[in-house]
């Protein structure tokens, strides 16, 4: 983000990342994240003025995301951000891709989304899911 800041003004930056040490599948510690509650907030702090920042797609694995569904059910994609217009744009993109966008609230909720993603990664072995599972909210 810092490297391309000049090109990002006026855009919506979508963060699909998770602050995870994949060698041990553990959340990166506070020393790495610093005073922020999430990796998303750390990255958002580097966004240039005039760029909106949204956390989305981080709880979905690549295969299911490409397919847009698991087991015949459209993916749920959580979206968090502080700018409503930017969130609506990302949620429309998700909808247009045949998935269900769920508003997860302000960017501060990225911490919980990143924790959810870590738990989802952790249970792959238990489920023998091979990163082909999804988190679904049922109502």
C-alpha positions as CSV (number, residue, x, y, z in Angstrom):
1,X,0.0,0.0,0.0
2,X,2.8,2.4,0.9
3,X,4.6,1.6,-2.4
4,X,1.6,2.4,-4.5
5,X,0.0,5.1,-2.4
6,X,0.0,7.6,-5.3
7,X,-2.0,5.3,-7.5
8,X,-4.5,4.3,-4.8
9,X,-6.0,7.8,-4.1
10,X,-9.7,7.7,-5.0
11,X,-9.9,3.9,-5.0
12,X,-11.4,1.3,-2.7
13,X,-8.7,-0.9,-1.2
14,X,-9.9,-4.4,-0.3
15,X,-7.9,-6.4,2.2
16,X,-8.2,-10.2,2.1
17,X,-5.2,-10.9,4.3
18,X,-4.8,-12.5,7.6
19,X,-1.9,-11.9,10.0
20,X,-0.9,-15.5,10.4
21,X,2.4,-17.2,10.8
22,X,1.7,-20.2,8.5
23,X,4.7,-22.2,9.8
24,X,2.7,-22.8,13.0
25,X,-0.8,-21.5,12.0
26,X,-0.9,-18.9,14.8
27,X,-1.9,-15.3,14.7
28,X,1.1,-12.9,14.5
29,X,1.8,-11.5,17.9
30,X,1.3,-8.0,19.1
31,X,4.9,-7.0,18.4
32,X,4.1,-7.4,14.7
33,X,0.7,-5.8,14.7
34,X,1.8,-3.0,17.0
35,X,-0.9,-0.8,18.5
36,X,-3.6,-1.9,16.1
37,X,-6.2,-4.5,16.9
38,X,-5.9,-6.2,13.5
39,X,-3.7,-6.6,10.5
40,X,-6.3,-4.8,8.5
41,X,-6.0,-1.7,10.7
42,X,-2.3,-1.8,10.3
43,X,-2.6,-1.9,6.5
44,X,-5.3,0.8,6.5
45,X,-3.1,3.1,8.4
46,X,-0.8,3.2,5.4
47,X,-3.6,4.0,2.9
48,X,-3.3,7.4,1.3
49,X,-5.9,10.2,1.9
50,X,-8.8,9.7,-0.5
51,X,-8.6,5.9,-0.5
52,X,-11.3,3.9,1.2
53,X,-10.4,0.6,3.0
54,X,-12.5,-2.5,3.3
55,X,-11.8,-5.9,4.9
56,X,-13.4,-8.7,2.9
57,X,-12.8,-12.2,1.5
58,X,-10.3,-13.2,4.3
59,X,-12.5,-16.0,5.8
60,X,-12.8,-17.7,2.4
61,X,-10.3,-20.1,0.9
62,X,-9.2,-19.6,-2.7
63,X,-10.9,-22.7,-4.2
64,X,-14.3,-22.0,-2.7
65,X,-14.0,-18.3,-3.5
66,X,-13.2,-19.2,-7.2
67,X,-16.3,-21.4,-7.3
68,X,-18.4,-19.0,-5.3
69,X,-20.0,-21.8,-3.4
70,X,-19.5,-24.9,-1.3
71,X,-21.9,-27.9,-1.3
72,X,-24.3,-26.0,-3.6
73,X,-24.5,-23.1,-1.1
74,X,-23.3,-19.6,-2.1
75,X,-20.4,-18.3,0.0
76,X,-21.0,-15.9,2.8
77,X,-18.4,-13.0,2.5
78,X,-18.0,-10.8,5.6
79,X,-17.3,-7.1,4.9
80,X,-16.0,-4.6,7.4
81,X,-15.1,-1.0,6.9
82,X,-15.7,2.5,8.1
83,X,-16.9,4.1,4.9
84,X,-20.4,3.0,3.9
85,X,-20.0,3.9,0.2
86,X,-16.9,1.7,-0.1
87,X,-18.6,-1.2,1.7
88,X,-21.6,-1.0,-0.5
89,X,-19.4,-1.2,-3.6
90,X,-17.6,-4.2,-2.3
91,X,-20.9,-5.8,-1.2
92,X,-22.3,-5.3,-4.7
93,X,-19.2,-6.9,-6.2
94,X,-19.8,-9.9,-3.9
95,X,-23.5,-10.0,-4.9
96,X,-22.6,-9.8,-8.6
97,X,-20.3,-12.8,-8.1
98,X,-23.3,-14.8,-6.9
99,X,-22.2,-14.8,-3.2
100,X,-23.9,-13.3,-0.1
101,X,-22.3,-10.2,1.4
102,X,-22.7,-9.9,5.2
103,X,-22.0,-6.5,6.7
104,X,-19.7,-7.2,9.7
105,X,-19.6,-3.6,10.9
106,X,-16.8,-1.1,11.3
107,X,-13.1,-1.9,10.4
108,X,-12.5,-2.5,14.1
109,X,-14.4,-5.9,13.5
110,X,-11.5,-7.0,11.3
111,X,-9.9,-8.4,14.4
112,X,-12.8,-10.9,14.8
113,X,-12.8,-11.7,11.1
114,X,-9.1,-12.5,11.2
115,X,-9.6,-14.7,14.3
116,X,-12.5,-16.4,12.5
117,X,-10.2,-17.1,9.5
118,X,-7.5,-18.5,11.8
119,X,-10.0,-20.9,13.4
120,X,-11.3,-21.9,10.0
121,X,-7.7,-22.7,9.0
122,X,-7.1,-24.6,12.2
123,X,-10.0,-27.0,11.8
124,X,-9.1,-28.0,8.2
125,X,-7.2,-31.1,9.4
126,X,-9.9,-32.1,11.9
127,X,-12.5,-31.9,9.1
128,X,-10.2,-33.3,6.5
129,X,-11.6,-30.5,4.4
130,X,-8.4,-29.6,2.5
131,X,-9.2,-25.9,2.4
132,X,-12.5,-26.6,0.5
133,X,-14.8,-25.6,3.3
134,X,-16.7,-22.4,4.0
135,X,-18.2,-20.6,7.0
136,X,-21.9,-20.1,6.6
137,X,-24.4,-18.1,8.6
138,X,-27.8,-19.7,8.8
139,X,-30.9,-17.8,9.9
